[in-house]
Each structure stands twice: as structure tokens, then as C-alpha cells.
Amino acid sequence: MAGTSPRRMEPRTALELFVELCSLDNATFEITSTLDVSPHGARVLSDSTWVCNQRLSVRMVGSSQNSPAHIVYCRPYDSEKYVVGLKIQEPAPHWPGTRQVHR
């Protein structure tokens, strides 16, 4: 159906973590926070717009593990921020409070 989002396969956990987003396609870099996470994704707040399918590296602040990801969507959140959906590829970061699911 047009205008609908794909069905989510994993439950999200409301969790605020600081993460570093670093584009692999251009010089975009940001440290921001998550709204919620799942073993293979996250929703983050951003000061900038991001492009759908843009490739990036995600790292929890304080961790040395980088995980490849891509932007699923970027939508206005309020007058100053955007909410960005991330699909995180394997190996996904082990978010605190979530159960790791391997496919």
C-alpha cells in the first residue's frame, strides 16, 4: 500500500544512548542520542537532514565498536530536529537492555 512503512520485525526498546554517526558517503558527522533501539536498528534525533539509503558508521559513545548502517528515513521531529531511522548491519552493537538476535 502506498505511503505505508515496512512492518517492523523486531520490538524497539525506548533507550537514550549517545551515538556517533559518521557518513561513509560524504563528510557528515554528528554525535546525537537515540530515542529507541532494536538489535538491528535505532531511531535517533539529528540536527541535520540525512538522505535515505545514505551509508554510515554508528558507534555508541564510549565504545570502540563501529557498525555499518544505512538511513531508512529522515523526517522532521520539531522545528529544530529530525528523527532518523537507522538499519544497522551485522555486527550490530549490543545495545544495553536489548536481546541480541542473530539471523
C-alpha positions as CSV (number, residue, x, y, z in Angstrom):
1,M,0.0,0.0,0.0
2,A,1.4,3.4,-1.0
3,G,2.6,5.6,1.9
4,T,3.0,2.8,4.5
5,S,6.2,1.8,6.2
6,P,7.5,-1.7,6.1
7,R,6.4,-3.8,9.0
8,R,8.9,-3.9,11.9
9,M,10.3,-7.4,12.6
10,E,11.8,-6.7,16.0
11,P,10.5,-4.8,19.0
12,R,12.0,-1.5,19.9
13,T,13.3,-0.6,23.4
14,A,13.0,3.0,24.5
15,L,16.5,3.9,25.3
16,E,18.6,7.1,25.3
17,L,22.2,6.4,24.3
18,F,24.7,8.8,22.9
19,V,25.9,7.7,19.5
20,E,28.3,8.9,16.8
21,L,27.0,8.9,13.3
22,C,29.6,9.2,10.5
23,S,28.6,9.2,6.9
24,L,30.6,6.9,4.6
25,D,29.3,8.9,1.5
26,N,30.3,12.4,2.5
27,A,31.8,14.5,5.3
28,T,28.7,14.4,7.6
29,F,29.5,13.6,11.2
30,E,27.3,14.0,14.3
31,I,27.1,12.9,18.0
32,T,23.4,12.6,19.0
33,S,21.1,10.4,21.1
34,T,18.8,7.5,20.4
35,L,15.1,7.5,21.0
36,D,14.7,3.8,20.8
37,V,16.7,0.8,19.6
38,S,16.3,-2.8,18.4
39,P,19.0,-5.4,17.7
40,H,19.2,-4.2,14.1
41,G,18.1,-0.6,14.2
42,A,17.6,2.6,16.0
43,R,15.7,5.9,15.9
44,V,18.0,8.9,16.6
45,L,17.5,12.6,16.8
46,S,19.6,14.7,14.5
47,D,20.3,18.4,13.9
48,S,20.7,17.7,10.2
49,T,18.8,16.1,7.4
50,W,20.1,12.7,6.2
51,V,19.5,11.1,2.8
52,C,17.6,7.8,2.5
53,N,20.0,4.9,1.9
54,Q,23.0,7.0,2.9
55,R,25.7,4.7,4.3
56,L,27.2,5.4,7.7
57,S,29.0,4.1,10.6
58,V,27.3,4.0,14.0
59,R,29.2,3.8,17.3
60,M,28.0,4.1,20.9
61,V,29.9,6.9,22.6
62,G,32.4,5.1,24.9
63,S,32.6,2.0,22.7
64,S,35.2,1.1,20.2
65,Q,32.8,-1.0,18.0
66,N,31.7,0.7,14.8
67,S,28.7,-0.8,13.0
68,P,27.8,-0.2,9.3
69,A,24.3,1.1,8.8
70,H,22.1,3.0,6.4
71,I,19.4,5.6,6.7
72,V,15.9,4.2,6.3
73,Y,14.1,7.6,6.7
74,C,14.6,11.2,7.9
75,R,11.6,13.2,9.0
76,P,11.0,16.5,10.8
77,Y,10.7,15.9,14.6
78,D,10.1,19.5,15.7
79,S,11.2,22.9,14.4
80,E,14.9,22.2,15.1
81,K,15.4,18.5,14.9
82,Y,14.9,15.5,12.7
83,V,14.1,11.9,13.6
84,V,16.2,9.4,11.6
85,G,15.6,5.7,11.2
86,L,18.7,3.5,11.0
87,K,19.1,-0.1,9.8
88,I,22.2,-1.5,11.4
89,Q,24.0,-4.3,9.5
90,E,25.8,-7.1,11.2
91,P,27.6,-7.0,13.6
92,A,25.0,-4.8,15.3
93,P,26.0,-3.1,18.5
94,H,24.8,-4.7,21.7
95,W,22.5,-2.0,23.0
96,P,22.1,-2.2,26.8
97,G,18.8,-3.7,27.7
98,T,18.1,-5.4,24.4
99,R,18.5,-9.0,23.5
100,Q,20.8,-9.7,20.6
101,V,19.1,-11.7,17.7
102,H,21.3,-13.4,15.1
103,R,20.0,-14.1,11.7
